[in-house]
Amino acid sequence: MIPNETNQSAAATDSQILVFTCCFQHRTVLLAVVTINIDFLFSEGQLKNMAPSILVPDGELTAKILSALTTATLTMTTITFSTIMVVLTTFSSQFSPRTLQNFIADRKTQSILAIFISGFIYQLVSFLLLKSPDEQSLFFTPLFAVLIAILGAGAFIYFINHVAKLVQVNHLVHRLTLEARKTINYLDETIEHFKKNSKENMTANPEKDKAKRTILAKQPGYIDLIDFGALTKLINHDQIQAEMKVYLGDYVVEGTHLLTYYQDTDQQSIVAERYRNCTKVSWERSGTQDVEFAIQKLTDIVVRAIPPSTNDPNTAINCSNRNGEVLIHVGNKPSHHPQEKDQQSKMSFIIKQHNFSHYLYKAFFQICHSSKEDVSVVVAVLNVCSLIASSTPENFHSSIWDFTNYVHAVFNKEVLQPQDEQFYYEQLNQIARITRNEEIVN
């Protein structure tokens, strides 16, 4: 019951990649059969009337062309796979294992691989079907083989350029930021649509004479997707009140409470499986609706860049700034503004949603502990907090100031030199002024 648009926006699964490649392979085999049979339908004279004689080789020369192109295409494919393995190793060791999804799900990479594999299959199938005598001339088969080989060569050059961009940390950070913003936008639209429909179908508050029942998880995994629209329709149809017991991104086991609902004792029992199908439990997390996971990818890169073995504080600062951009985007979305309890109680369906302080903590707490003796990174985090405070509504200022005090408490201030202290306390007091709190004195 998860909507199609949600599946399309999710990271590509192994089955999706397999279907994508098989589609190209089937068309390639069909093209090889069609072209070789068309060539056999025409005589040498007819083919030479269609094209110059130099473009109409005999069967022996066609076999040599197909053999050479098959070998060359297979070589390019092998080099491409080797390059992909190097990129995957780089992503996993230098950035984060969670960023592998971004490379594997990249449509450009999948399309290039499909071109190579399809070209190899076309040339190989054409070579196997080429059973004509040496004097039989062909035109369409070698022509398509050469065109596919040229397309493959162009795709190979493009792939090298594409990979060179992907392994650049700034390019990766930019893509992860855009992905996080896309996740926030999608979740905001989904929740706002849910709230509108839920308010239009308000029911009375749960009463004592109503039976309280719970829907349990049947398998372990992460809460990857929640179809709020389908759940709202089911709840309105069954005339019950319900409350989600899990957050997006939570890890659940068999028997975990997913949903609690209140129902009249004389009312017909609901079909629990229909409600359970609206919550997708996966063995890995994705950034489709899970904002925290999208933020975590950026945080992982920062944590990898801080240790002395890597010693790349500029990358850590850049990722921290991008995390701030994502949090500002979160703070300015209506769906993440806190709701009053009386407003929630009037809804027929109450969802669990992380507040802004949760995302702020998850974005920077690991960075604060990893860089508690790195002045440049900590000052950058404080600068990001200042930007967030000045760019988000005032109702988030208390959370930002509380987290600023947390950063101040975690940081080892013994490493500060006089000039460091100037910049450090300047950032602290700037946040204090924006959030209208007392300045911190050294």
C-alpha positions as a printed NumPy array, in Angstrom:
array([[  0.   ,   0.   ,   0.   ],
       [  3.061,   2.254,  -0.139],
       [  2.47 ,   4.725,  -3.009],
       [  4.359,   4.397,  -6.301],
       [  5.926,   7.858,  -6.054],
       [  7.44 ,   6.837,  -2.734],
       [  8.998,   3.717,  -4.237],
       [ 10.431,   5.724,  -7.125],
       [ 12.068,   8.199,  -4.812],
       [ 13.641,   5.442,  -2.693],
       [ 17.18 ,   4.244,  -3.332],
       [ 17.389,   1.664,  -6.112],
       [ 17.216,  -1.894,  -4.847],
       [ 19.025,  -4.92 ,  -6.28 ],
       [ 15.845,  -6.084,  -8.036],
       [ 15.347,  -2.672,  -9.671],
       [ 18.9  ,  -2.717, -11.032],
       [ 18.418,  -6.273, -12.31 ],
       [ 15.18 ,  -5.386, -14.093],
       [ 16.781,  -2.254, -15.563],
       [ 19.708,  -4.275, -17.014],
       [ 17.572,  -7.207, -18.228],
       [ 15.33 ,  -4.784, -20.147],
       [ 18.358,  -3.581, -22.128],
       [ 19.583,  -7.154, -22.693],
       [ 16.273,  -8.385, -24.095],
       [ 16.077,  -5.466, -26.518],
       [ 19.685,  -6.053, -27.578],
       [ 19.115,  -9.732, -28.325],
       [ 15.998,  -8.814, -30.329],
       [ 17.945,  -6.16 , -32.256],
       [ 20.706,  -8.669, -33.099],
       [ 18.198, -11.23 , -34.401],
       [ 16.332,  -8.61 , -36.439],
       [ 19.414,  -7.041, -38.062],
       [ 21.033, -10.37 , -39.014],
       [ 17.777, -11.617, -40.585],
       [ 17.279,  -8.362, -42.489],
       [ 20.781,  -8.734, -43.942],
       [ 19.986, -12.294, -45.058],
       [ 16.837, -11.081, -46.84 ],
       [ 18.784,  -8.868, -49.256],
       [ 21.273,  -9.861, -51.932],
       [ 24.702,  -8.278, -52.268],
       [ 23.514,  -6.084, -55.134],
       [ 20.527,  -4.805, -53.185],
       [ 22.684,  -3.97 , -50.167],
       [ 25.212,  -2.094, -52.317],
       [ 22.388,  -0.069, -53.81 ],
       [ 21.421,   0.988, -50.279],
       [ 24.912,   2.022, -49.168],
       [ 28.453,   2.487, -50.571],
       [ 30.334,  -0.729, -51.28 ],
       [ 32.904,   0.019, -48.583],
       [ 30.147,  -0.18 , -45.965],
       [ 28.968,  -3.619, -47.169],
       [ 31.611,  -6.136, -46.001],
       [ 31.405,  -9.885, -46.699],
       [ 30.719, -12.492, -44.057],
       [ 34.379, -13.124, -43.236],
       [ 35.173,  -9.458, -42.662],
       [ 31.951,  -9.03 , -40.656],
       [ 33.003, -11.922, -38.415],
       [ 36.404, -10.268, -37.817],
       [ 34.732,  -6.945, -37.025],
       [ 32.317,  -8.547, -34.567],
       [ 35.127, -10.531, -32.944],
       [ 37.294,  -7.437, -32.453],
       [ 34.414,  -5.313, -31.164],
       [ 33.285,  -8.052, -28.762],
       [ 36.771,  -8.24 , -27.266],
       [ 37.088,  -4.448, -27.026],
       [ 33.654,  -4.045, -25.415],
       [ 34.366,  -6.785, -22.895],
       [ 37.673,  -5.086, -22.027],
       [ 35.941,  -1.727, -21.45 ],
       [ 33.304,  -3.435, -19.335],
       [ 35.982,  -5.088, -17.209],
       [ 37.794,  -1.783, -16.685],
       [ 34.48 ,  -0.134, -15.752],
       [ 33.698,  -2.783, -13.142],
       [ 37.201,  -2.424, -11.7  ],
       [ 36.729,   1.348, -11.508],
       [ 33.4  ,   0.885,  -9.759],
       [ 35.014,  -1.355,  -7.146],
       [ 37.712,   1.268,  -6.522],
       [ 35.042,   3.971,  -6.124],
       [ 33.02 ,   1.797,  -3.735],
       [ 36.129,   1.186,  -1.633],
       [ 36.888,   4.919,  -1.604],
       [ 33.338,   5.83 ,  -0.588],
       [ 33.347,   3.256,   2.204],
       [ 36.795,   3.99 ,   3.657],
       [ 37.116,   7.77 ,   3.239],
       [ 33.526,   9.   ,   3.432],
       [ 30.953,   6.637,   4.9  ],
       [ 29.569,   3.154,   4.151],
       [ 26.117,   4.757,   4.026],
       [ 27.117,   6.842,   0.996],
       [ 27.468,   3.657,  -1.085],
       [ 23.722,   3.793,  -1.687],
       [ 24.146,   7.076,  -3.531],
       [ 26.656,   5.608,  -5.991],
       [ 24.902,   2.274,  -6.515],
       [ 21.534,   4.   ,  -7.055],
       [ 23.009,   6.506,  -9.521],
       [ 21.069,   6.196, -12.793],
       [ 24.01 ,   7.379, -14.888],
       [ 26.223,   4.577, -13.61 ],
       [ 23.476,   2.01 , -14.201],
       [ 22.846,   3.286, -17.737],
       [ 26.542,   3.132, -18.657],
       [ 26.832,  -0.437, -17.39 ],
       [ 23.693,  -1.346, -19.332],
       [ 25.222,   0.108, -22.529],
       [ 28.416,  -1.939, -22.12 ],
       [ 26.635,  -5.188, -21.315],
       [ 24.084,  -4.672, -24.088],
       [ 26.827,  -3.916, -26.631],
       [ 28.715,  -7.05 , -25.666],
       [ 25.559,  -9.187, -25.916],
       [ 24.618,  -7.687, -29.308],
       [ 28.028,  -8.368, -30.819],
       [ 28.226, -11.857, -29.326],
       [ 24.719, -12.884, -30.449],
       [ 25.32 , -11.46 , -33.943],
       [ 28.584, -13.395, -34.156],
       [ 26.823, -16.637, -33.188],
       [ 24.001, -16.076, -35.703],
       [ 26.423, -15.287, -38.527],
       [ 26.257, -18.593, -40.442],
       [ 26.292, -17.221, -43.987],
       [ 28.995, -18.187, -46.514],
       [ 31.957, -15.886, -46.969],
       [ 30.567, -14.371, -50.147],
       [ 27.385, -13.218, -48.398],
       [ 27.624,  -9.466, -47.831],
       [ 26.059,  -7.769, -44.835],
       [ 25.265,  -4.159, -44.019],
       [ 22.921,  -3.667, -41.066],
       [ 24.662,  -6.069, -38.657],
       [ 28.181,  -4.566, -38.859],
       [ 26.729,  -1.048, -39.023],
       [ 24.819,  -1.444, -35.758],
       [ 27.786,  -3.218, -34.162],
       [ 30.087,  -0.301, -34.967],
       [ 27.516,   2.291, -33.854],
       [ 27.005,   0.485, -30.538],
       [ 30.776,   0.277, -30.074],
       [ 31.116,   4.029, -30.713],
       [ 28.303,   4.663, -28.23 ],
       [ 30.117,   2.455, -25.708],
       [ 33.39 ,   4.357, -26.22 ],
       [ 31.592,   7.643, -25.647],
       [ 29.885,   6.228, -22.566],
       [ 33.26 ,   5.047, -21.247],
       [ 34.766,   8.531, -21.563],
       [ 31.69 ,  10.02 , -19.9  ],
       [ 31.892,   7.416, -17.124],
       [ 35.509,   8.304, -16.31 ],
       [ 34.526,  11.983, -16.073],
       [ 31.438,  11.099, -14.013],
       [ 33.446,   8.998, -11.554],
       [ 36.074,  11.729, -11.23 ],
       [ 33.302,  14.077, -10.067],
       [ 31.689,  11.556,  -7.743],
       [ 34.863,  10.914,  -5.746],
       [ 35.337,  14.631,  -5.088],
       [ 34.22 ,  15.259,  -1.538],
       [ 32.675,  18.649,  -2.312],
       [ 30.552,  17.121,  -5.07 ],
       [ 29.442,  14.297,  -2.769],
       [ 28.583,  16.699,   0.056],
       [ 26.539,  18.838,  -2.345],
       [ 24.594,  15.797,  -3.543],
       [ 23.951,  14.627,   0.014],
       [ 22.687,  18.103,   0.918],
       [ 20.287,  18.139,  -2.018],
       [ 19.119,  14.652,  -1.07 ],
       [ 18.437,  15.761,   2.502],
       [ 16.477,  18.801,   1.333],
       [ 14.478,  16.587,  -1.023],
       [ 13.695,  14.224,   1.857],
       [ 12.547,  17.131,   4.034],
       [ 10.328,  18.52 ,   1.261],
       [  8.742,  15.137,   0.584],
       [  8.084,  14.441,   4.266],
       [  6.693,  17.941,   4.814],
       [  4.258,  17.615,   1.901],
       [  3.17 ,  14.175,   3.089],
       [  2.579,  15.248,   6.701],
       [  0.805,  18.485,   5.769],
       [ -1.522,  16.555,   3.461],
       [ -2.145,  14.054,   6.26 ],
       [ -2.921,  16.8  ,   8.796],
       [ -5.414,  18.398,   6.42 ],
       [ -7.274,  15.14 ,   5.866],
       [ -7.093,  14.197,   9.542],
       [ -8.609,  17.496,  10.68 ],
       [-11.471,  17.119,   8.241],
       [-12.365,  13.78 ,   9.783],
       [-12.184,  14.467,  13.508],
       [-13.804,  12.103,  15.921],
       [-14.41 ,  12.25 ,  19.627],
       [-11.609,  11.621,  22.075],
       [-11.028,   8.053,  23.239],
       [-13.472,   7.154,  25.998],
       [-13.286,   4.624,  28.755],
       [-15.787,   2.307,  27.108],
       [-13.629,   1.988,  24.004],
       [-11.345,  -0.991,  23.592],
       [ -7.628,  -0.29 ,  23.289],
       [ -5.766,  -2.581,  20.882],
       [ -2.269,  -2.656,  19.417],
       [ -0.824,  -3.65 ,  16.042],
       [  2.58 ,  -5.334,  16.367],
       [  5.529,  -5.622,  13.991],
       [  6.03 ,  -9.052,  12.425],
       [  9.645,  -8.662,  11.354],
       [ 12.778,  -6.859,  12.563],
       [ 14.174,  -3.896,  10.679],
       [ 14.062,  -0.135,  10.282],
       [ 10.895,   1.895,   9.796],
       [ 11.701,   2.982,   6.264],
       [  8.405,   4.391,   4.99 ],
       [  5.028,   5.254,   6.487],
       [  2.106,   5.796,   4.133],
       [  0.251,   8.429,   6.158],
       [ -2.376,   8.92 ,   3.438],
       [ -3.363,   5.259,   3.286],
       [ -3.405,   5.002,   7.088],
       [ -5.677,   8.043,   7.357],
       [ -8.106,   6.552,   4.838],
       [ -8.215,   3.239,   6.703],
       [ -8.725,   4.988,  10.056],
       [-11.551,   7.142,   8.698],
       [-13.138,   4.125,   7.018],
       [-13.007,   1.994,  10.183],
       [-14.053,   4.949,  12.375],
       [-11.334,   4.488,  14.954],
       [ -8.731,   6.663,  16.637],
       [ -5.101,   5.647,  16.296],
       [ -1.661,   6.704,  17.44 ],
       [  1.703,   5.764,  15.936],
       [  4.142,   4.298,  18.441],
       [  7.304,   4.445,  16.301],
       [  9.297,   7.15 ,  14.575],
       [ 10.614,   7.039,  11.027],
       [ 14.043,   5.407,  11.148],
       [ 13.393,   3.484,  14.391],
       [ 14.676,  -0.07 ,  14.609],
       [ 11.922,  -2.519,  15.566],
       [ 11.869,  -6.209,  16.35 ],
       [  9.122,  -8.773,  16.133],
       [  6.416,  -7.761,  18.598],
       [  7.246,  -4.052,  18.733],
       [  4.158,  -1.831,  19.049],
       [  3.61 ,  -0.078,  15.719],
       [  0.154,   1.392,  16.217],
       [ -2.318,   1.728,  19.077],
       [ -5.987,   2.28 ,  18.253],
       [ -9.241,   2.815,  20.152],
       [-12.401,   1.099,  18.95 ],
       [-15.981,   0.7  ,  20.168],
       [-16.48 ,  -2.668,  21.813],
       [-19.443,  -3.492,  19.562],
       [-17.599,  -2.418,  16.405],
       [-16.386,  -4.93 ,  13.828],
       [-12.71 ,  -5.812,  14.179],
       [-10.316,  -4.121,  11.784],
       [ -7.957,  -5.983,   9.459],
       [ -4.613,  -5.417,  11.202],
       [ -2.567,  -6.585,   8.212],
       [ -3.855,  -3.709,   6.088],
       [ -2.544,  -1.239,   8.657],
       [  0.728,  -3.118,   8.988],
       [  1.265,  -2.965,   5.22 ],
       [  1.182,   0.83 ,   5.372],
       [  4.43 ,   0.758,   7.364],
       [  7.415,  -0.509,   5.419],
       [ 10.027,  -2.26 ,   7.563],
       [ 13.358,  -2.702,   5.744],
       [ 16.668,  -4.287,   6.677],
       [ 18.456,  -1.005,   5.86 ],
       [ 17.561,   2.673,   6.165],
       [ 16.958,   4.982,   3.224],
       [ 16.586,   8.729,   2.928],
       [ 13.125,   8.745,   1.378],
       [ 11.282,   9.965,   4.494],
       [ 13.988,   9.522,   7.13 ],
       [ 15.453,  13.005,   7.65 ],
       [ 17.728,  11.81 ,  10.438],
       [ 19.4  ,   9.278,   8.138],
       [ 19.971,  11.926,   5.471],
       [ 21.661,  14.121,   8.105],
       [ 23.674,  11.175,   9.397],
       [ 25.453,  10.754,   6.06 ],
       [ 26.856,  14.272,   6.28 ],
       [ 27.783,  13.764,   9.924],
       [ 29.682,  10.566,   9.066],
       [ 31.908,  12.447,   6.623],
       [ 32.73 ,  15.012,   9.315],
       [ 33.62 ,  12.329,  11.856],
       [ 35.88 ,  10.61 ,   9.291],
       [ 37.641,  13.89 ,   8.48 ],
       [ 38.479,  14.874,  12.08 ],
       [ 40.946,  12.161,  13.303],
       [ 44.713,  12.872,  12.982],
       [ 45.061,  10.041,  10.447],
       [ 42.855,  12.005,   8.038],
       [ 43.318,  15.533,   9.368],
       [ 40.955,  17.307,   6.986],
       [ 39.276,  20.018,   9.095],
       [ 38.143,  22.006,   6.039],
       [ 35.987,  19.089,   4.877],
       [ 34.584,  18.81 ,   8.406],
       [ 33.747,  22.524,   8.406],
       [ 32.129,  22.315,   4.961],
       [ 29.934,  19.376,   5.99 ],
       [ 28.988,  21.14 ,   9.229],
       [ 27.88 ,  24.174,   7.216],
       [ 25.815,  21.935,   4.957],
       [ 24.236,  20.278,   7.989],
       [ 23.299,  23.762,   9.146],
       [ 21.693,  24.442,   5.773],
       [ 19.646,  21.249,   6.129],
       [ 18.552,  22.144,   9.672],
       [ 17.497,  25.628,   8.58 ],
       [ 15.401,  23.953,   5.879],
       [ 13.855,  21.697,   8.53 ],
       [ 13.148,  24.586,  10.899],
       [ 11.287,  26.573,   8.261],
       [  8.936,  23.742,   7.296],
       [  5.428,  23.941,   8.844],
       [  5.3  ,  20.208,   9.531],
       [  8.175,  20.466,  12.026],
       [  6.664,  23.244,  14.101],
       [  5.431,  21.929,  17.474],
       [  1.707,  21.304,  17.861],
       [ -0.343,  21.869,  20.966],
       [ -1.506,  18.75 ,  22.788],
       [ -5.148,  19.733,  22.502],
       [ -4.772,  20.012,  18.729],
       [ -3.266,  16.532,  18.565],
       [ -6.008,  15.032,  20.732],
       [ -8.676,  16.213,  18.291],
       [ -7.125,  14.278,  15.407],
       [ -8.315,  10.817,  14.519],
       [ -4.708,   9.813,  13.823],
       [ -1.743,  11.008,  15.908],
       [  1.716,  10.497,  14.415],
       [  5.098,  10.475,  16.16 ],
       [  7.447,  13.086,  14.815],
       [ 10.917,  14.17 ,  15.914],
       [ 11.201,  17.771,  17.059],
       [ 13.814,  20.27 ,  15.91 ],
       [ 16.088,  19.766,  18.939],
       [ 16.353,  16.061,  18.076],
       [ 17.68 ,  16.791,  14.59 ],
       [ 20.025,  19.464,  15.951],
       [ 21.489,  17.028,  18.464],
       [ 21.826,  14.173,  15.956],
       [ 23.551,  16.441,  13.451],
       [ 26.324,  17.646,  15.754],
       [ 26.695,  15.581,  18.931],
       [ 29.173,  13.109,  17.387],
       [ 31.084,  16.   ,  15.844],
       [ 31.324,  17.728,  19.237],
       [ 32.739,  14.651,  20.956],
       [ 35.137,  13.836,  18.102],
       [ 36.47 ,  17.408,  17.902],
       [ 36.422,  18.407,  21.555],
       [ 40.057,  19.494,  21.212],
       [ 39.846,  20.884,  17.68 ],
       [ 39.146,  24.599,  17.928],
       [ 38.459,  25.152,  14.233],
       [ 35.707,  22.53 ,  14.002],
       [ 34.016,  23.513,  17.278],
       [ 34.015,  27.204,  16.327],
       [ 32.52 ,  26.176,  12.96 ],
       [ 29.75 ,  24.267,  14.774],
       [ 29.026,  27.336,  16.918],
       [ 28.96 ,  29.492,  13.804],
       [ 26.448,  27.088,  12.255],
       [ 24.295,  27.311,  15.405],
       [ 24.405,  31.087,  15.061],
       [ 23.236,  30.861,  11.443],
       [ 20.448,  28.474,  12.415],
       [ 19.285,  30.757,  15.229],
       [ 19.144,  33.783,  12.924],
       [ 17.367,  31.892,  10.124],
       [ 14.688,  29.928,  11.989],
       [ 11.583,  30.95 ,  13.996],
       [ 12.058,  32.167,  17.555],
       [ 10.325,  29.153,  19.077],
       [ 13.483,  27.148,  18.276],
       [ 15.828,  29.568,  20.045],
       [ 15.622,  27.818,  23.407],
       [ 16.622,  24.496,  21.821],
       [ 19.521,  26.142,  19.988],
       [ 20.754,  27.848,  23.177],
       [ 20.511,  24.588,  25.149],
       [ 22.581,  22.821,  22.512],
       [ 25.098,  25.683,  22.501],
       [ 25.602,  25.139,  26.237],
       [ 26.034,  21.431,  25.51 ],
       [ 28.797,  22.221,  22.997],
       [ 30.433,  24.56 ,  25.496],
       [ 30.365,  21.843,  28.174],
       [ 31.801,  19.113,  25.926],
       [ 34.627,  21.177,  24.456],
       [ 38.004,  20.986,  26.224],
       [ 38.656,  24.659,  26.838],
       [ 42.191,  24.004,  28.121],
       [ 43.467,  23.849,  24.531],
       [ 42.35 ,  27.425,  23.84 ],
       [ 45.046,  30.011,  23.248],
       [ 44.31 ,  33.75 ,  23.718],
       [ 43.387,  34.301,  20.074],
       [ 41.347,  31.101,  20.046],
       [ 39.411,  32.334,  23.066],
       [ 38.529,  35.528,  21.259],
       [ 36.907,  33.723,  18.335],
       [ 35.387,  30.993,  20.502],
       [ 33.63 ,  33.279,  22.985],
       [ 32.652,  35.69 ,  20.239],
       [ 30.649,  32.911,  18.573],
       [ 29.113,  31.842,  21.898],
       [ 27.998,  35.347,  22.769],
       [ 26.662,  35.983,  19.289],
       [ 24.296,  33.041,  19.748],
       [ 23.395,  34.397,  23.196],
       [ 22.455,  37.759,  21.696],
       [ 20.352,  36.204,  18.921],
       [ 18.519,  33.901,  21.338],
       [ 18.24 ,  36.69 ,  23.953],
       [ 20.211,  34.977,  26.692],
       [ 22.971,  36.159,  28.995],
       [ 26.432,  36.236,  27.46 ],
       [ 29.038,  33.748,  28.638],
       [ 32.073,  35.326,  30.25 ],
       [ 35.483,  33.699,  29.988]])
